[in-house]
């Protein structure tokens, strides 16, 4: 199946207007700014509005949170207004660095929140570190990310492929796992780590297939993987390729369980493949965005609906919008609010970074937690992963009847830094 057909699926129907590289949009939510204290900026950095990449959910989640925070009086003890600024990376290494530079040059910026930077990670992170601008829940995917003190991730996506392979094999009682990913160095590293984790867990690797990010027809690669006779497929692609891979495999008659990282394809794309889709699993950090019994997720859905009513269609909870990613950014912005409460006086970048380094952030209580409590003052004891505060990953399974993901309780969660020590 050719990818141009898959792109017509409602994966990115909520397109934003054409954005030039580095274009910045300032978004302010409701709420009055106090006369005594200036507003503060957070930056949402991601590829937006591109045919192959459109992570509009990152700024959408930030804006949902900002609107509510400002309606409740703003940030910190002086009730400072929270402003969301958006920079479109255009999906290029240069664009990623330029967005980082714009964020650090902003005198009112206190953090970059949920940045989607995958091509120029080292230069981007170095720019933030050189200017003391923290990255909250960045997409950590390179060894340098795991130790850089400017990073404050809430989970560890670098372990997702290893976790999905091991957990799916345990759930299905199958033993031979095949892998597919891009040829990007970070993806190759994740596959190698996943193969090692698979073997350490007592399973067998059937082999791996790597494809260029520019691939348009995925059928030859899917066929190549199946010629290795895996019993489980573990794949790691960006969203626009994940749905294409599932569709290509389905057309080839592949009937083995498949797993990937949560959030890498929208609900509508998976639902569109119908009931003939083989068992589909995701390695997850959070409950499903439509889950019941989590007050924090209830708050998110309520605030997202309010944002949509205010005219921001990007915050939609529709199955075509992949709202799991919107929830990710919203949770990261909750960290901004919690850390700001620990700042004395006017919030600025320096004070905020200091407060963040000493903050413990919470995401519910007891069984209603959507994430474990994270203490940013307590680094990971593994020197390779000092900034990976939460490595817990669990398994969710797609239910074709409800068209939702359900937590697979037949297998216990794993910890990524134990799978890949």
C-alpha positions as CSV (number, residue, x, y, z in Angstrom):
1,X,0.0,0.0,0.0
2,X,1.4,3.4,-0.9
3,X,1.7,5.9,1.8
4,X,0.1,8.7,-0.2
5,X,-3.2,6.8,0.2
6,X,-2.6,6.4,3.9
7,X,-2.0,10.1,4.3
8,X,-5.6,10.7,3.1
9,X,-6.8,8.9,6.2
10,X,-7.9,11.5,8.8
11,X,-4.5,11.5,10.5
12,X,-3.9,15.2,10.1
13,X,-7.2,16.7,9.1
14,X,-6.9,19.4,11.7
15,X,-4.2,21.2,9.8
16,X,-2.8,24.5,10.8
17,X,-2.2,27.4,8.5
18,X,0.9,27.5,6.5
19,X,3.8,28.5,8.9
20,X,7.1,29.7,7.7
21,X,10.2,28.3,9.4
22,X,10.5,29.9,12.8
23,X,7.2,31.7,12.7
24,X,6.1,32.5,16.2
25,X,2.5,32.7,17.4
26,X,1.8,34.2,20.8
27,X,-1.3,32.7,22.4
28,X,-2.8,34.1,25.6
29,X,-5.6,32.5,27.5
30,X,-8.3,34.2,29.5
31,X,-7.4,35.8,32.7
32,X,-6.1,39.2,33.8
33,X,-2.5,40.0,34.2
34,X,-1.5,41.6,37.4
35,X,0.0,45.1,37.2
36,X,2.8,44.2,39.5
37,X,4.1,41.1,37.7
38,X,4.9,40.5,34.0
39,X,3.6,37.6,32.0
40,X,5.8,34.6,31.4
41,X,6.2,32.6,28.3
42,X,6.5,28.9,27.6
43,X,7.4,27.6,24.2
44,X,5.8,24.7,22.2
45,X,8.2,23.5,19.6
46,X,7.2,20.9,17.0
47,X,6.8,20.2,13.3
48,X,3.4,21.5,12.4
49,X,1.3,21.5,9.2
50,X,3.6,19.3,7.1
51,X,2.3,16.6,4.8
52,X,4.3,14.0,6.7
53,X,4.5,15.5,10.1
54,X,1.9,17.6,11.9
55,X,2.3,17.5,15.7
56,X,-0.2,20.2,16.3
57,X,-1.2,18.5,19.5
58,X,1.9,19.9,21.4
59,X,0.8,23.5,21.3
60,X,-2.8,22.5,21.7
61,X,-2.1,20.8,25.0
62,X,-0.1,23.8,26.2
63,X,-2.9,26.2,25.3
64,X,-5.6,24.1,27.0
65,X,-3.6,24.2,30.2
66,X,-2.7,27.9,29.9
67,X,-6.3,28.9,29.4
68,X,-7.4,27.2,32.6
69,X,-4.4,28.4,34.6
70,X,-5.0,32.0,33.7
71,X,-8.7,31.7,34.4
72,X,-7.8,30.6,37.9
73,X,-5.5,33.6,38.5
74,X,-2.3,32.7,36.6
75,X,1.0,31.3,37.8
76,X,2.7,31.6,41.2
77,X,2.1,33.8,44.2
78,X,1.9,37.0,42.0
79,X,-0.6,35.5,39.6
80,X,1.4,36.0,36.4
81,X,-0.2,35.3,33.1
82,X,1.0,32.3,31.2
83,X,1.6,32.9,27.5
84,X,2.1,30.0,25.0
85,X,4.4,30.7,22.0
86,X,4.7,28.3,19.2
87,X,7.6,27.6,16.9
88,X,7.3,25.4,13.8
89,X,10.5,23.4,13.2
90,X,9.4,22.5,9.7
91,X,10.8,19.0,10.4
92,X,14.4,20.0,9.7
93,X,17.6,20.1,11.8
94,X,18.0,23.8,11.1
95,X,14.4,24.5,12.0
96,X,14.8,22.7,15.3
97,X,17.9,24.7,16.3
98,X,16.3,28.0,15.2
99,X,13.3,27.3,17.3
100,X,15.5,26.6,20.3
101,X,17.3,29.9,19.6
102,X,14.1,31.9,19.5
103,X,13.0,30.4,22.8
104,X,16.2,31.2,24.5
105,X,16.3,34.7,23.1
106,X,12.8,35.5,24.5
107,X,13.5,37.4,27.8
108,X,10.1,36.2,29.2
109,X,10.5,32.5,28.5
110,X,10.8,30.2,31.5
111,X,10.6,26.7,29.8
112,X,10.2,24.8,26.6
113,X,7.3,22.4,27.1
114,X,6.9,19.0,25.3
115,X,9.3,19.8,22.5
116,X,9.3,17.4,19.6
117,X,12.9,17.5,18.4
118,X,14.4,14.4,16.8
119,X,16.8,15.5,14.1
120,X,19.2,17.9,15.9
121,X,18.8,16.9,19.5
122,X,22.4,17.7,20.7
123,X,22.5,21.2,19.2
124,X,19.0,22.0,20.4
125,X,19.6,20.8,24.0
126,X,23.0,22.6,24.1
127,X,21.3,25.8,23.1
128,X,18.8,25.4,26.0
129,X,21.5,24.5,28.5
130,X,23.8,27.4,27.5
131,X,20.9,29.8,28.3
132,X,19.5,28.0,31.4
133,X,16.1,27.3,29.7
134,X,14.6,24.0,30.9
135,X,12.9,21.5,28.6
136,X,9.9,19.9,30.3
137,X,9.0,16.4,29.0
138,X,11.2,16.6,25.9
139,X,11.1,13.6,23.5
140,X,14.3,12.1,25.0
141,X,15.9,9.9,22.3
142,X,19.7,10.2,22.5
143,X,22.2,9.2,25.1
144,X,23.1,12.9,25.7
145,X,19.4,13.6,26.6
146,X,19.5,11.0,29.3
147,X,22.0,12.9,31.4
148,X,21.6,16.6,30.4
149,X,20.5,18.6,33.5
150,X,18.3,20.9,31.5
151,X,15.9,18.0,30.7
152,X,12.9,17.2,32.9
153,X,11.2,14.3,31.2
154,X,8.1,12.7,32.7
155,X,8.6,9.3,31.0
156,X,11.2,7.5,28.9
157,X,10.2,6.9,25.3
158,X,13.6,5.6,24.5
159,X,12.7,2.3,26.2
160,X,9.3,2.0,24.5
161,X,10.3,-0.4,21.7
162,X,12.1,-2.8,24.1
163,X,9.1,-2.6,26.5
164,X,6.5,-3.2,23.7
165,X,8.5,-6.3,22.5
166,X,8.9,-7.9,25.9
167,X,5.4,-7.1,27.2
168,X,3.6,-8.2,24.0
169,X,5.6,-11.4,23.9
170,X,4.6,-12.1,27.6
171,X,1.0,-11.3,27.0
172,X,0.6,-13.4,23.9
173,X,2.9,-16.2,25.1
174,X,4.9,-16.0,21.9
175,X,8.7,-16.0,21.7
176,X,10.0,-14.8,18.3
177,X,10.0,-11.1,17.7
178,X,10.7,-9.1,14.5
179,X,11.6,-5.4,14.5
180,X,11.1,-2.6,12.1
181,X,12.2,1.1,12.4
182,X,13.8,3.9,10.5
183,X,17.4,4.2,9.4
184,X,17.9,7.2,11.7
185,X,20.8,6.6,14.2
186,X,18.5,7.1,17.2
187,X,16.1,4.4,15.9
188,X,18.9,2.0,15.1
189,X,20.1,2.4,18.6
190,X,16.6,1.7,20.0
191,X,16.3,-1.4,17.9
192,X,19.7,-2.7,19.1
193,X,18.7,-2.1,22.7
194,X,15.3,-3.8,22.2
195,X,16.9,-6.9,20.7
196,X,19.3,-7.1,23.7
197,X,16.3,-6.7,26.1
198,X,14.4,-9.3,24.2
199,X,17.1,-11.8,24.5
200,X,17.7,-11.0,28.2
201,X,14.0,-11.6,28.8
202,X,14.2,-15.1,27.4
203,X,12.8,-14.4,23.9
204,X,14.3,-14.7,20.4
205,X,14.9,-12.0,17.8
206,X,13.8,-12.9,14.3
207,X,15.8,-9.9,12.9
208,X,15.1,-6.3,12.0
209,X,14.2,-4.2,9.0
210,X,15.2,-0.6,8.6
211,X,13.7,1.9,6.1
212,X,14.4,5.5,5.1
213,X,12.0,8.2,6.4
214,X,11.4,9.1,2.8
215,X,9.8,5.7,2.0
216,X,6.5,5.9,0.2
217,X,5.7,2.2,-0.4
218,X,6.1,0.2,2.8
219,X,5.0,-3.1,1.3
220,X,8.5,-4.4,0.4
221,X,9.7,-3.7,3.9
222,X,6.7,-5.3,5.6
223,X,7.2,-8.3,3.3
224,X,10.9,-8.5,4.1
225,X,10.1,-8.6,7.8
226,X,7.5,-11.4,7.4
227,X,10.0,-13.5,5.5
228,X,11.9,-13.7,8.8
229,X,8.8,-15.5,10.3
230,X,8.4,-13.5,13.4
231,X,5.5,-14.3,15.8
232,X,5.3,-10.7,17.0
233,X,6.1,-7.5,15.1
234,X,7.6,-4.6,17.2
235,X,7.7,-1.4,15.2
236,X,8.9,2.2,15.8
237,X,7.9,4.8,13.3
238,X,6.6,8.4,13.4
239,X,2.8,8.7,13.3
240,X,2.5,9.2,9.5
241,X,4.3,5.9,8.9
242,X,2.8,3.8,11.7
243,X,-0.6,3.7,10.1
244,X,1.0,3.1,6.7
245,X,2.9,0.1,8.1
246,X,-0.2,-1.4,9.6
247,X,-2.2,-1.0,6.4
248,X,0.6,-2.5,4.3
249,X,0.9,-5.5,6.6
250,X,-2.8,-6.0,6.5
251,X,-2.8,-6.0,2.7
252,X,-0.1,-8.7,2.8
253,X,-2.2,-10.8,5.0
254,X,0.1,-10.5,8.0
255,X,-1.7,-12.0,11.0
256,X,0.8,-11.6,13.9
257,X,0.4,-9.3,16.9
258,X,2.0,-5.9,16.4
259,X,3.1,-3.4,19.0
260,X,4.5,0.1,19.0
261,X,4.8,3.1,21.2
262,X,1.6,4.8,22.5
263,X,0.5,7.9,20.6
264,X,2.2,7.0,17.3
265,X,-1.1,6.6,15.4
266,X,-4.5,8.1,15.9
267,X,-7.6,6.2,16.9
268,X,-9.4,6.7,13.6
269,X,-6.5,5.2,11.6
270,X,-6.5,2.1,13.7
271,X,-10.3,1.8,13.7
272,X,-10.3,2.3,9.9
273,X,-8.3,-1.0,9.5
274,X,-11.4,-2.8,10.9
275,X,-11.8,-6.0,12.9
276,X,-9.4,-7.9,10.7
277,X,-6.5,-6.0,12.2
278,X,-4.3,-8.5,14.1
279,X,-4.0,-7.9,17.8
280,X,-2.5,-4.4,18.3
281,X,-0.7,-3.3,21.4
282,X,1.1,-0.1,22.6
283,X,3.8,0.4,25.2
284,X,2.2,3.1,27.3
285,X,3.2,5.7,29.9
286,X,-0.3,6.9,30.6
287,X,-3.9,5.5,30.7
288,X,-6.0,6.0,27.6
289,X,-7.2,9.6,27.2
290,X,-10.8,8.3,27.4
291,X,-10.3,6.3,30.5
292,X,-12.7,6.6,33.4
293,X,-11.6,6.7,37.1
294,X,-8.8,9.3,36.7
295,X,-9.9,12.8,38.0
296,X,-6.8,14.4,36.3
297,X,-7.8,13.0,32.9
298,X,-11.4,14.1,33.6
299,X,-10.0,17.6,34.2
300,X,-8.1,17.5,30.9
301,X,-11.1,16.5,28.9
302,X,-13.2,19.2,30.4
303,X,-10.6,21.9,29.8
304,X,-10.0,20.6,26.2
305,X,-13.7,20.9,25.5
306,X,-13.6,24.5,26.9
307,X,-10.7,25.3,24.6
308,X,-12.5,24.0,21.6
309,X,-15.6,26.0,22.5
310,X,-13.4,29.1,22.7
311,X,-12.5,28.5,19.1
312,X,-9.3,26.4,19.2
313,X,-10.2,23.4,17.1
314,X,-6.7,21.9,17.5
315,X,-7.7,20.8,21.0
316,X,-10.4,18.5,19.7
317,X,-10.8,15.1,21.4
318,X,-12.0,13.6,18.1
319,X,-10.5,10.2,17.2
320,X,-8.8,11.9,14.2
321,X,-6.9,14.3,16.3
322,X,-4.8,11.8,18.4
323,X,-5.7,13.5,21.7
324,X,-3.3,11.3,23.6
325,X,-0.6,13.6,22.4
326,X,-2.6,16.6,23.5
327,X,-2.9,15.1,27.0
328,X,0.9,14.6,27.0
329,X,1.5,18.3,26.6
330,X,-1.2,19.3,29.0
331,X,0.4,17.2,31.7
332,X,3.8,18.8,31.0
333,X,2.2,22.2,31.5
334,X,0.9,21.1,34.9
335,X,4.6,20.8,35.9
336,X,5.0,24.5,35.1
337,X,2.2,25.4,37.4
338,X,3.4,23.2,40.2
339,X,7.0,24.4,40.1
340,X,5.9,28.0,39.8
341,X,4.1,27.7,43.1
342,X,7.5,27.2,44.7
343,X,9.0,30.4,43.3
344,X,9.3,33.4,45.7
345,X,8.4,36.7,44.2
346,X,8.4,37.3,40.4
347,X,8.8,34.2,38.3
348,X,11.7,34.4,35.8
349,X,13.8,31.9,34.1
350,X,16.5,31.6,36.7
351,X,14.1,31.3,39.6
352,X,11.9,28.9,37.8
353,X,14.8,26.5,36.9
354,X,15.9,26.6,40.5
355,X,12.4,25.8,41.7
356,X,12.1,23.0,39.1
357,X,15.2,21.4,40.3
358,X,13.8,21.1,43.8
359,X,10.2,20.3,42.9
360,X,8.2,17.1,43.5
361,X,5.4,16.9,41.0
362,X,2.3,14.8,41.4
363,X,-0.3,13.5,39.0
364,X,-3.1,12.2,41.2
365,X,-3.1,10.0,44.2
366,X,-3.2,6.2,44.8
367,X,-4.8,4.2,42.1
368,X,-6.0,7.4,40.5
369,X,-2.5,8.5,39.6
370,X,-1.9,8.8,35.9
371,X,1.9,9.0,36.5
372,X,4.1,8.1,39.4
373,X,5.2,11.0,41.6
374,X,8.4,12.5,40.3
375,X,11.1,14.2,42.5
376,X,13.3,16.2,40.2
377,X,15.9,16.6,43.0
378,X,16.5,12.8,42.9
379,X,18.2,11.7,39.8
380,X,18.2,8.1,38.5
381,X,20.9,6.1,40.2
382,X,22.1,4.7,36.9
383,X,24.8,7.1,35.6
384,X,23.7,6.5,32.0
385,X,20.2,7.7,32.8
386,X,20.5,10.3,35.5
387,X,17.6,12.5,34.0
388,X,15.2,9.6,33.4
389,X,13.1,10.0,36.5
390,X,10.3,7.6,35.5
391,X,11.0,4.6,33.4
392,X,7.7,2.7,34.1
393,X,6.0,1.3,31.0
394,X,2.9,-0.8,30.8
395,X,0.9,-2.5,28.0
396,X,-2.4,-1.4,26.4
397,X,-4.4,-3.4,23.8
398,X,-6.6,-2.0,21.1
399,X,-10.3,-3.1,21.4
400,X,-11.9,-3.0,17.9
401,X,-15.4,-3.1,19.4
402,X,-15.1,0.0,21.6
403,X,-12.3,1.6,19.4
404,X,-10.4,2.4,22.5
405,X,-7.2,1.1,24.2
406,X,-7.5,-0.9,27.4
407,X,-4.8,-1.6,29.9
408,X,-3.6,-5.2,29.6
409,X,-3.6,-6.4,33.2
410,X,-2.3,-9.9,32.3
411,X,1.3,-8.6,32.4
412,X,3.0,-6.4,35.0
413,X,4.6,-3.1,34.0
414,X,8.3,-3.0,33.3
415,X,11.0,-0.5,34.1
416,X,13.0,0.6,31.1
417,X,16.3,1.1,32.9
418,X,16.0,-2.5,34.1
419,X,15.2,-3.8,30.6
420,X,18.1,-1.9,29.1
421,X,20.6,-1.4,32.0
